[in-house]
Amino acid sequence: MSYPSLILGEINEQQQSHKLQLINALKKYLPPQAVEYCSEIIMHHKLHLHIEVERKGRLGDYSPHLGKGNRISINHNLNPYDFLVTFVHELAHHTTYKKYGSKHEPHGVEWKEEFKIAMRPFVMMKIFPDDILQPLIKHMKNPKYTHSGDVGLMKALMQYDKNKSYLTLDELKTGAVFKMTERSKIVMQKGEKRRTYFMCEAIETKKKYLVHAIAKVILVS
């Protein structure tokens, strides 16, 4: 018996079973309209998707050298739209590697073009709400090494975080005192804006730090 699919053509019972397993696993992390398509992308490219604990400074990564295939990892705690953008980002690393091998810059012109190609179907399927779609389309014109570096897009994505219980640096007033984490011993004061960063000063040492505008911070009273 064969089954129809979105991009794989006719698939057999074993493939259908695998697809249903992927759909069941991914529906917890992705927007509903993207689940089946992403499942078939994983099958088509023979990707190994790993859901990871939160990693500071990294939303996901891609590795083509693990013997068993091509590995994509994504942090488990991203909201569905952020998870999807991260998935497409890492998928673009895979398709770039398949086309060019290791002879390309990690986020160079080849990767940028692959990112645009990989993202277009999701834009056409109208998966993203308008408040994300507009900054996403702008981001696609010249994708950054990480979409967390695009303040407009990240602020739009962060609006969909469930149970938002954090502040970002750009939400604090100039002169506000903050820490990056509960355990951090460095207490800083927010200073002037430098493009997508703020120049901040450590209270104790007077050392200067450039801190990203949407970095999650803890206000110190």
Rosetta blueprint (number, residue, H / E / L):
1 M L
2 S E
3 Y E
4 P L
5 S L
6 L L
7 I L
8 L L
9 G L
10 E L
11 I E
12 N E
13 E H
14 Q H
15 Q H
16 Q H
17 S H
18 H H
19 K H
20 L H
21 Q H
22 L H
23 I H
24 N H
25 A H
26 L H
27 K L
28 K L
29 Y L
30 L L
31 P L
32 P H
33 Q H
34 A H
35 V H
36 E H
37 Y H
38 C H
39 S H
40 E H
41 I H
42 I H
43 M H
44 H H
45 H H
46 K L
47 L E
48 H E
49 L E
50 H E
51 I E
52 E E
53 V L
54 E L
55 R E
56 K L
57 G L
58 R E
59 L L
60 G E
61 D E
62 Y E
63 S E
64 P L
65 H L
66 L L
67 G L
68 K L
69 G L
70 N E
71 R E
72 I E
73 S E
74 I E
75 N E
76 H L
77 N L
78 L L
79 N L
80 P H
81 Y H
82 D H
83 F H
84 L H
85 V H
86 T H
87 F H
88 V H
89 H H
90 E H
91 L H
92 A H
93 H H
94 H H
95 T H
96 T H
97 Y H
98 K H
99 K H
100 Y H
101 G L
102 S L
103 K L
104 H L
105 E L
106 P L
107 H L
108 G L
109 V H
110 E H
111 W H
112 K H
113 E H
114 E H
115 F H
116 K H
117 I H
118 A H
119 M H
120 R H
121 P H
122 F H
123 V H
124 M H
125 M L
126 K L
127 I L
128 F L
129 P L
130 D H
131 D H
132 I H
133 L H
134 Q H
135 P H
136 L H
137 I H
138 K H
139 H H
140 M H
141 K H
142 N L
143 P L
144 K L
145 Y L
146 T L
147 H H
148 S H
149 G H
150 D L
151 V H
152 G H
153 L H
154 M H
155 K H
156 A H
157 L H
158 M H
159 Q L
160 Y L
161 D L
162 K L
163 N L
164 K L
165 S L
166 Y L
167 L E
168 T E
169 L H
170 D H
171 E H
172 L L
173 K L
174 T L
175 G L
176 A L
177 V E
178 F E
179 K E
180 M L
181 T L
182 E L
183 R L
184 S L
185 K L
186 I L
187 V L
188 M E
189 Q E
190 K E
191 G E
192 E E
193 K E
194 R E
195 R L
196 T L
197 Y E
198 F E
199 M E
200 C E
201 E E
202 A E
203 I L
204 E L
205 T L
206 K L
207 K L
208 K E
209 Y E
210 L E
211 V E
212 H E
213 A L
214 I L
215 A L
216 K E
217 V E
218 I E
219 L E
220 V L
221 S L
